[in-house]
């Protein structure tokens, strides 16, 4: 299986390997979870519903930002690769 096929089928998940390996990220995620739980325990049911809607919107925003960054990074990598091949061919001529 090729790398592109692995990526397509979900066998490669770049942000997951980052999350697992990054100690600071894991710490911040844990801290956020603990503080969110403390906050949630003080809210009314209506406030909890509002917080859940807020969380959904934030998650959707983060997903869009991650997708945009991934697409830009992938495109930039392809352009750099194409340019480097083009430069190499020019130098050889």
Contact map, one row per residue, 1 for C-alpha under 8 A:
111011000000000000000000000000000000000000000000000000000000000000000000000000000000000000000
111111000000000000000000000000000000000000000000000000000000000000000000000000000000000000000
111111100000000000000000000000000000000000000000000000000000000000000000000000000000000000000
011111110000000000000000000000000000000000000000000000000000000000000000000000000000000000000
111111111000000000000000000000000000000000000000000000000000000000000000000000000000000000000
111111111111000000000000000000000000000000000000000000000000000000000000000000000000000000000
001111111111100000000000000000000000000000000000000000000000000000000000000000000000000000000
000111111110000000000000000000000000000000000000000000000000000000000000000000000000000000000
000011111111000000000000000000000000000000000000000000000000000000000000000000000000000000000
000001111111100000000000000000000000000000000000000000000000000000000000000000000000000000000
000001111111100000000000000000000000000000000000000000000000000000000000000000000000000000000
000001101111110000000000000000000000000000000000000000000000000000000000000000000000000000000
000000100111111110000000000000000000000000000000000000000000000000000000000000000000000000000
000000000001111111000000000000000000000000000000000000000000000000000000000000000000000000000
000000000000111111100000000000000000000000000000000000000000000000000000000000000000000000000
000000000000111111110000000000000000000000000000000000000000000000000000000000000000000000000
000000000000111111111000000000000000000000000000000000000000000000000000000000000000000000000
000000000000011111111100000000000000000000000000000000000000000000000000000000000000000000000
000000000000001111111100110000000000000000000000000000000000000000000000000000000000000000000
000000000000000111111110010000000000000000000000000000000000000000000000000000000000000000000
000000000000000011111110000000000000000000000000000000000000000000000000000000000000000000000
000000000000000001111111110000000000000000000000000000000000000000000000000000000000000000000
000000000000000000011111111000000000000000000000000000000000000000000000000000000000000000000
000000000000000000000111111100000000000000000000000000000000000000000000000000000000000000000
000000000000000000100111111110000000000000000000000000000000000000000000000000000000000000000
000000000000000000110111111111000000000000000000000000000000000000000000000000000000000000000
000000000000000000000011111111100000000000000000000000000000000000000000000000000000000000000
000000000000000000000001111111110000000000000000000000000000000000000000000000000000000000000
000000000000000000000000111111111000000000000000000000000000000000000000000000000000000000000
000000000000000000000000011111111100000000000000000000000000000000000000000000000000000000000
000000000000000000000000001111111110000000000000000000000000000000000000000000000000000000000
000000000000000000000000000111111111000000000000000000000000000000000000000000000000000000000
000000000000000000000000000011111111100000000000000000000000000000000000000000000000000000000
000000000000000000000000000001111111110000000000000000000000000000000000000000000000000000000
000000000000000000000000000000111111111000000000000000000000000000000000000000000000000000000
000000000000000000000000000000011111111100000000000000000000000000000000000000000000000000000
000000000000000000000000000000001111111110000000000000000000000000000000000000000000000000000
000000000000000000000000000000000111111111000000000000000000000000000000000000000000000000000
000000000000000000000000000000000011111111100000000000000000000000000000000000000000000000000
000000000000000000000000000000000001111111100001000000000000000000000000000000000000000000000
000000000000000000000000000000000000111111100000000000000000000000000000000000000000000000000
000000000000000000000000000000000000011111110000000000000000000000000000000000000000000000000
000000000000000000000000000000000000001111111111000000000000000000000000000000000000000000000
000000000000000000000000000000000000000001111111000000000000000000000000000000000000000000000
000000000000000000000000000000000000000000111111100000000000000000000000000000000000000000000
000000000000000000000000000000000000000000111111110000000000000000000000000000000000000000000
000000000000000000000000000000000000000000111111111000000000000000000000000000000000000000000
000000000000000000000000000000000000000100111111111100000000000000000000000000000000000000000
000000000000000000000000000000000000000000001111111110000000000000000000000000000000000000000
000000000000000000000000000000000000000000000111111111000000000000000000000000000000000000000
000000000000000000000000000000000000000000000011111111100000000000000000000000000000000000000
000000000000000000000000000000000000000000000001111111110000000000000000000000000000000000000
000000000000000000000000000000000000000000000000111111111000000000000000000000000000000000000
000000000000000000000000000000000000000000000000011111111100000000000000000000000000000000000
000000000000000000000000000000000000000000000000001111111110000000000000000000000000000000000
000000000000000000000000000000000000000000000000000111111111000000000000000000000000000000000
000000000000000000000000000000000000000000000000000011111111100000000000000000000000000000000
000000000000000000000000000000000000000000000000000001111111110000000000000000000000000000000
000000000000000000000000000000000000000000000000000000111111111000000000000000000000000000000
000000000000000000000000000000000000000000000000000000011111111100000000000000000000000000000
000000000000000000000000000000000000000000000000000000001111111110000000000000000000000000000
000000000000000000000000000000000000000000000000000000000111111111000000000000000000000000000
000000000000000000000000000000000000000000000000000000000011111111100000000000000000000000000
000000000000000000000000000000000000000000000000000000000001111111110000000000000000000000000
000000000000000000000000000000000000000000000000000000000000111111111000000000000000000000000
000000000000000000000000000000000000000000000000000000000000011111111100000000000000000000000
000000000000000000000000000000000000000000000000000000000000001111111110000000000000000000000
000000000000000000000000000000000000000000000000000000000000000111111111000000000000000000000
000000000000000000000000000000000000000000000000000000000000000011111111100000000000000000000
000000000000000000000000000000000000000000000000000000000000000001111111110000000000000000000
000000000000000000000000000000000000000000000000000000000000000000111111111000000000000000000
000000000000000000000000000000000000000000000000000000000000000000011111111100000000000000000
000000000000000000000000000000000000000000000000000000000000000000001111111110000000000000000
000000000000000000000000000000000000000000000000000000000000000000000111111111000000000000000
000000000000000000000000000000000000000000000000000000000000000000000011111111100000000000000
000000000000000000000000000000000000000000000000000000000000000000000001111111110000000000000
000000000000000000000000000000000000000000000000000000000000000000000000111111111000000000000
000000000000000000000000000000000000000000000000000000000000000000000000011111111100000000000
000000000000000000000000000000000000000000000000000000000000000000000000001111111110000000000
000000000000000000000000000000000000000000000000000000000000000000000000000111111111000000000
000000000000000000000000000000000000000000000000000000000000000000000000000011111111100000000
000000000000000000000000000000000000000000000000000000000000000000000000000001111111110000000
000000000000000000000000000000000000000000000000000000000000000000000000000000111111111000000
000000000000000000000000000000000000000000000000000000000000000000000000000000011111111100000
000000000000000000000000000000000000000000000000000000000000000000000000000000001111111110000
000000000000000000000000000000000000000000000000000000000000000000000000000000000111111111000
000000000000000000000000000000000000000000000000000000000000000000000000000000000011111111100
000000000000000000000000000000000000000000000000000000000000000000000000000000000001111111110
000000000000000000000000000000000000000000000000000000000000000000000000000000000000111111111
000000000000000000000000000000000000000000000000000000000000000000000000000000000000011111111
000000000000000000000000000000000000000000000000000000000000000000000000000000000000001111111
000000000000000000000000000000000000000000000000000000000000000000000000000000000000000111111
000000000000000000000000000000000000000000000000000000000000000000000000000000000000000011111
